[in-house]
Amino acid sequence: MSADTDWSAVADSVYRDFVEDERREKAQQHLEELQEEIERLNEVVAAVSDYADQLAYSGKWANASDEQIEQNRIALELRSILGEIE
């Protein structure tokens, strides 16, 4: 570098690069956490939906509790939302 290098500009540029790298790392970490949460929620939705499918298949919806029916509704809604996210 020459004697007339603007060290302030160099320092600013290095700092901006550092901050940008930190931001990217945090964003990547957050994305990974969200992907793990989506996987977990997909497993929950699948389990509840499987149970609801079993109830429907065996014809026991008439005997299902309100809570079980609501869980199925929520599972179907979550499945729809997660499908939109992916």
PyMOL commands that place a pseudoatom at each C-alpha (Angstrom):
pseudoatom trace, name=CA, resn=MET, resi=1, chain=A, elem=C, hetatm=0, pos=[0.000, 0.000, 0.000]
pseudoatom trace, name=CA, resn=SER, resi=2, chain=A, elem=C, hetatm=0, pos=[1.208, 3.455, -0.699]
pseudoatom trace, name=CA, resn=ALA, resi=3, chain=A, elem=C, hetatm=0, pos=[2.032, 6.124, 1.830]
pseudoatom trace, name=CA, resn=ASP, resi=4, chain=A, elem=C, hetatm=0, pos=[-1.148, 8.019, 1.040]
pseudoatom trace, name=CA, resn=THR, resi=5, chain=A, elem=C, hetatm=0, pos=[-3.419, 5.066, 1.918]
pseudoatom trace, name=CA, resn=ASP, resi=6, chain=A, elem=C, hetatm=0, pos=[-6.546, 6.120, 3.736]
pseudoatom trace, name=CA, resn=TRP, resi=7, chain=A, elem=C, hetatm=0, pos=[-6.281, 3.777, 6.715]
pseudoatom trace, name=CA, resn=SER, resi=8, chain=A, elem=C, hetatm=0, pos=[-9.606, 4.961, 8.044]
pseudoatom trace, name=CA, resn=ALA, resi=9, chain=A, elem=C, hetatm=0, pos=[-11.331, 3.771, 4.871]
pseudoatom trace, name=CA, resn=VAL, resi=10, chain=A, elem=C, hetatm=0, pos=[-9.449, 0.464, 5.026]
pseudoatom trace, name=CA, resn=ALA, resi=11, chain=A, elem=C, hetatm=0, pos=[-10.473, -0.030, 8.655]
pseudoatom trace, name=CA, resn=ASP, resi=12, chain=A, elem=C, hetatm=0, pos=[-14.085, 0.841, 7.829]
pseudoatom trace, name=CA, resn=SER, resi=13, chain=A, elem=C, hetatm=0, pos=[-14.102, -1.656, 4.976]
pseudoatom trace, name=CA, resn=VAL, resi=14, chain=A, elem=C, hetatm=0, pos=[-12.627, -4.417, 7.136]
pseudoatom trace, name=CA, resn=TYR, resi=15, chain=A, elem=C, hetatm=0, pos=[-15.153, -3.682, 9.882]
pseudoatom trace, name=CA, resn=ARG, resi=16, chain=A, elem=C, hetatm=0, pos=[-18.061, -3.749, 7.412]
pseudoatom trace, name=CA, resn=ASP, resi=17, chain=A, elem=C, hetatm=0, pos=[-16.848, -7.107, 6.094]
pseudoatom trace, name=CA, resn=PHE, resi=18, chain=A, elem=C, hetatm=0, pos=[-16.580, -8.424, 9.658]
pseudoatom trace, name=CA, resn=VAL, resi=19, chain=A, elem=C, hetatm=0, pos=[-20.084, -7.233, 10.558]
pseudoatom trace, name=CA, resn=GLU, resi=20, chain=A, elem=C, hetatm=0, pos=[-21.507, -8.697, 7.344]
pseudoatom trace, name=CA, resn=ASP, resi=21, chain=A, elem=C, hetatm=0, pos=[-19.836, -12.059, 8.036]
pseudoatom trace, name=CA, resn=GLU, resi=22, chain=A, elem=C, hetatm=0, pos=[-21.259, -12.052, 11.564]
pseudoatom trace, name=CA, resn=ARG, resi=23, chain=A, elem=C, hetatm=0, pos=[-24.720, -11.245, 10.211]
pseudoatom trace, name=CA, resn=ARG, resi=24, chain=A, elem=C, hetatm=0, pos=[-24.489, -14.070, 7.676]
pseudoatom trace, name=CA, resn=GLU, resi=25, chain=A, elem=C, hetatm=0, pos=[-23.380, -16.545, 10.347]
pseudoatom trace, name=CA, resn=LYS, resi=26, chain=A, elem=C, hetatm=0, pos=[-26.282, -15.568, 12.617]
pseudoatom trace, name=CA, resn=ALA, resi=27, chain=A, elem=C, hetatm=0, pos=[-28.738, -15.783, 9.730]
pseudoatom trace, name=CA, resn=GLN, resi=28, chain=A, elem=C, hetatm=0, pos=[-27.389, -19.216, 8.763]
pseudoatom trace, name=CA, resn=GLN, resi=29, chain=A, elem=C, hetatm=0, pos=[-27.656, -20.410, 12.366]
pseudoatom trace, name=CA, resn=HIS, resi=30, chain=A, elem=C, hetatm=0, pos=[-31.216, -19.087, 12.611]
pseudoatom trace, name=CA, resn=LEU, resi=31, chain=A, elem=C, hetatm=0, pos=[-32.107, -20.796, 9.334]
pseudoatom trace, name=CA, resn=GLU, resi=32, chain=A, elem=C, hetatm=0, pos=[-30.720, -24.101, 10.611]
pseudoatom trace, name=CA, resn=GLU, resi=33, chain=A, elem=C, hetatm=0, pos=[-32.715, -23.730, 13.836]
pseudoatom trace, name=CA, resn=LEU, resi=34, chain=A, elem=C, hetatm=0, pos=[-35.884, -23.036, 11.838]
pseudoatom trace, name=CA, resn=GLN, resi=35, chain=A, elem=C, hetatm=0, pos=[-35.256, -26.071, 9.638]
pseudoatom trace, name=CA, resn=GLU, resi=36, chain=A, elem=C, hetatm=0, pos=[-34.848, -28.253, 12.743]
pseudoatom trace, name=CA, resn=GLU, resi=37, chain=A, elem=C, hetatm=0, pos=[-38.076, -26.847, 14.167]
pseudoatom trace, name=CA, resn=ILE, resi=38, chain=A, elem=C, hetatm=0, pos=[-39.882, -27.533, 10.883]
pseudoatom trace, name=CA, resn=GLU, resi=39, chain=A, elem=C, hetatm=0, pos=[-38.636, -31.127, 10.973]
pseudoatom trace, name=CA, resn=ARG, resi=40, chain=A, elem=C, hetatm=0, pos=[-39.831, -31.491, 14.562]
pseudoatom trace, name=CA, resn=LEU, resi=41, chain=A, elem=C, hetatm=0, pos=[-43.225, -29.999, 13.746]
pseudoatom trace, name=CA, resn=ASN, resi=42, chain=A, elem=C, hetatm=0, pos=[-43.534, -32.247, 10.707]
pseudoatom trace, name=CA, resn=GLU, resi=43, chain=A, elem=C, hetatm=0, pos=[-42.986, -35.243, 12.987]
pseudoatom trace, name=CA, resn=VAL, resi=44, chain=A, elem=C, hetatm=0, pos=[-45.649, -33.994, 15.405]
pseudoatom trace, name=CA, resn=VAL, resi=45, chain=A, elem=C, hetatm=0, pos=[-48.084, -33.347, 12.573]
pseudoatom trace, name=CA, resn=ALA, resi=46, chain=A, elem=C, hetatm=0, pos=[-47.389, -36.768, 11.080]
pseudoatom trace, name=CA, resn=ALA, resi=47, chain=A, elem=C, hetatm=0, pos=[-47.953, -38.502, 14.419]
pseudoatom trace, name=CA, resn=VAL, resi=48, chain=A, elem=C, hetatm=0, pos=[-51.225, -36.704, 15.090]
pseudoatom trace, name=CA, resn=SER, resi=49, chain=A, elem=C, hetatm=0, pos=[-52.372, -37.178, 11.499]
pseudoatom trace, name=CA, resn=ASP, resi=50, chain=A, elem=C, hetatm=0, pos=[-51.532, -40.877, 11.615]
pseudoatom trace, name=CA, resn=TYR, resi=51, chain=A, elem=C, hetatm=0, pos=[-53.602, -41.216, 14.748]
pseudoatom trace, name=CA, resn=ALA, resi=52, chain=A, elem=C, hetatm=0, pos=[-56.458, -39.310, 13.114]
pseudoatom trace, name=CA, resn=ASP, resi=53, chain=A, elem=C, hetatm=0, pos=[-56.186, -41.544, 10.046]
pseudoatom trace, name=CA, resn=GLN, resi=54, chain=A, elem=C, hetatm=0, pos=[-56.401, -44.598, 12.288]
pseudoatom trace, name=CA, resn=LEU, resi=55, chain=A, elem=C, hetatm=0, pos=[-59.504, -43.220, 13.957]
pseudoatom trace, name=CA, resn=ALA, resi=56, chain=A, elem=C, hetatm=0, pos=[-61.100, -42.402, 10.633]
pseudoatom trace, name=CA, resn=TYR, resi=57, chain=A, elem=C, hetatm=0, pos=[-60.209, -45.788, 9.182]
pseudoatom trace, name=CA, resn=SER, resi=58, chain=A, elem=C, hetatm=0, pos=[-61.672, -47.690, 12.082]
pseudoatom trace, name=CA, resn=GLY, resi=59, chain=A, elem=C, hetatm=0, pos=[-64.832, -45.601, 11.958]
pseudoatom trace, name=CA, resn=LYS, resi=60, chain=A, elem=C, hetatm=0, pos=[-64.459, -44.299, 15.487]
pseudoatom trace, name=CA, resn=TRP, resi=61, chain=A, elem=C, hetatm=0, pos=[-64.873, -40.599, 14.713]
pseudoatom trace, name=CA, resn=ALA, resi=62, chain=A, elem=C, hetatm=0, pos=[-68.316, -40.729, 16.267]
pseudoatom trace, name=CA, resn=ASN, resi=63, chain=A, elem=C, hetatm=0, pos=[-66.703, -41.818, 19.527]
pseudoatom trace, name=CA, resn=ALA, resi=64, chain=A, elem=C, hetatm=0, pos=[-63.692, -39.504, 19.279]
pseudoatom trace, name=CA, resn=SER, resi=65, chain=A, elem=C, hetatm=0, pos=[-63.428, -36.797, 21.879]
pseudoatom trace, name=CA, resn=ASP, resi=66, chain=A, elem=C, hetatm=0, pos=[-63.669, -33.141, 20.968]
pseudoatom trace, name=CA, resn=GLU, resi=67, chain=A, elem=C, hetatm=0, pos=[-59.984, -32.858, 21.848]
pseudoatom trace, name=CA, resn=GLN, resi=68, chain=A, elem=C, hetatm=0, pos=[-59.044, -35.603, 19.385]
pseudoatom trace, name=CA, resn=ILE, resi=69, chain=A, elem=C, hetatm=0, pos=[-61.099, -34.000, 16.644]
pseudoatom trace, name=CA, resn=GLU, resi=70, chain=A, elem=C, hetatm=0, pos=[-59.495, -30.616, 17.387]
pseudoatom trace, name=CA, resn=GLN, resi=71, chain=A, elem=C, hetatm=0, pos=[-56.016, -32.191, 17.325]
pseudoatom trace, name=CA, resn=ASN, resi=72, chain=A, elem=C, hetatm=0, pos=[-56.767, -33.587, 13.895]
pseudoatom trace, name=CA, resn=ARG, resi=73, chain=A, elem=C, hetatm=0, pos=[-57.962, -30.209, 12.656]
pseudoatom trace, name=CA, resn=ILE, resi=74, chain=A, elem=C, hetatm=0, pos=[-54.804, -28.563, 14.007]
pseudoatom trace, name=CA, resn=ALA, resi=75, chain=A, elem=C, hetatm=0, pos=[-52.629, -31.271, 12.447]
pseudoatom trace, name=CA, resn=LEU, resi=76, chain=A, elem=C, hetatm=0, pos=[-54.217, -30.746, 9.053]
pseudoatom trace, name=CA, resn=GLU, resi=77, chain=A, elem=C, hetatm=0, pos=[-53.788, -26.981, 9.370]
pseudoatom trace, name=CA, resn=LEU, resi=78, chain=A, elem=C, hetatm=0, pos=[-50.135, -27.335, 10.425]
pseudoatom trace, name=CA, resn=ARG, resi=79, chain=A, elem=C, hetatm=0, pos=[-49.499, -29.705, 7.533]
pseudoatom trace, name=CA, resn=SER, resi=80, chain=A, elem=C, hetatm=0, pos=[-50.917, -27.091, 5.176]
pseudoatom trace, name=CA, resn=ILE, resi=81, chain=A, elem=C, hetatm=0, pos=[-48.818, -24.292, 6.702]
pseudoatom trace, name=CA, resn=LEU, resi=82, chain=A, elem=C, hetatm=0, pos=[-45.621, -26.351, 6.700]
pseudoatom trace, name=CA, resn=GLY, resi=83, chain=A, elem=C, hetatm=0, pos=[-46.264, -27.302, 3.088]
pseudoatom trace, name=CA, resn=GLU, resi=84, chain=A, elem=C, hetatm=0, pos=[-46.415, -23.612, 2.212]
pseudoatom trace, name=CA, resn=ILE, resi=85, chain=A, elem=C, hetatm=0, pos=[-43.137, -22.903, 4.059]
pseudoatom trace, name=CA, resn=GLU, resi=86, chain=A, elem=C, hetatm=0, pos=[-41.215, -25.666, 2.314]
for i in range(1, 86): cmd.bond("trace and resi %d" % i, "trace and resi %d" % (i + 1))
show_as sticks, trace
zoom trace
